[in-house]
Amino acid sequence: MEIQKKIEGHLNTLCREIGARPTGSKANQKAAAYAGRVFADAGLNVTKQEFDCMDWTENGSTLTVDGQDIPTAPAPFSLPCSVQGELLCIRSLDELRSAPAAGKIVVLCGELAAEPLMPKSFVFWNPDEHRETISLLERGGAKAVLTLSLSPEQFVPVIEDGDFQVPCAVILPKHLPLLKSGLSVSLTLNTKRHSAKAANILAVYGGGRQKVCVSAHIDTRPGTPGALDNASGVAVLLALAEHLSGQELPYRIEFVLFNGEDYYSTPGEMMYLSSYLSSPKEYICAFNLDGVGAKGQSTAYSFYECPQNLMSCISGCAADLDGFEQIEPWPQGDHTLFSFSGVPAVSVTSGNIFGLAERILHTEHDTPDLIDTNKLEALVNFLHTLLCGGSIEQIL
């Protein structure tokens, strides 16, 4: 019960008192400072790994097409603009390659608005067609870009990239019939990019030569309380740190709160990759938590570059518990940071997380009401058993 109360307190602070925590924002800095204090109060050695980034603010937008006002929202990190021009609708990459976009306001629809386009500086997965689309838009001379939302009801952007050099806004699919090539368009985006600072928070328990890393990301997208994504993961790490006391371990436990998983250029992850993961042989393994504790869902784990003895150890511990299941590997998330570097990694999330992602994550609906704190307490105990009960020691 004490663990559960601590988890509830951490969720309340992160989601309700602090709220949306985009990387580099004042709220993000407040959340990182809070987590650092909790780790320090638990007796861990805390390091603040600071980096430069971009904060972004917006104060609304207007879109008028042929004299009719149409609801719109700036794409996150978009440049500001106040432009007029002719509309040009483009539905495919083939069309874009030959489109006369110079001086036009381009609408991306059809296959060009079917999935998010990876940011220019995202190194872990960036398909050639995404890179080409962004390059053609920037080199084509368009005054601005409009994209159909990935959601029928909310403004979910196709482009979210602070390195993209064309002003960009989002419209809902139901308004596409009002947008036809050749119509006169006026678009104003009241946005601003700001230089900012942010930091990963690292905390270490013990002093062994090798280490087990336990990580979660503390940042959110703009406008969301980020309960599942990812205050629940942070709360588990904080409660686990508070639950450690007096154990003598042959390795150290490194807690990492990444700051940038929901940011276009993953700056915190890149900082950690260059500084810590340059020595991957120090790691026994890494656990990354993202989207854990959803009500009515299992606690789901998957393996990446893991030896058989580690997988057997973890699966054996999980088999004794209700509500834990192994799922197929998935590429999104900070666990790939470790497997990319050759470190055995375990991702922990909620079952059906991708169904939740379509409706809940990155929206104002991602609130603590979605979280089952009993599941989070069980996860704290599971990780404590693995790390401090001799299970991991057996594979050394």
Disulfide bonds with the S-S distance in Angstrom:
none
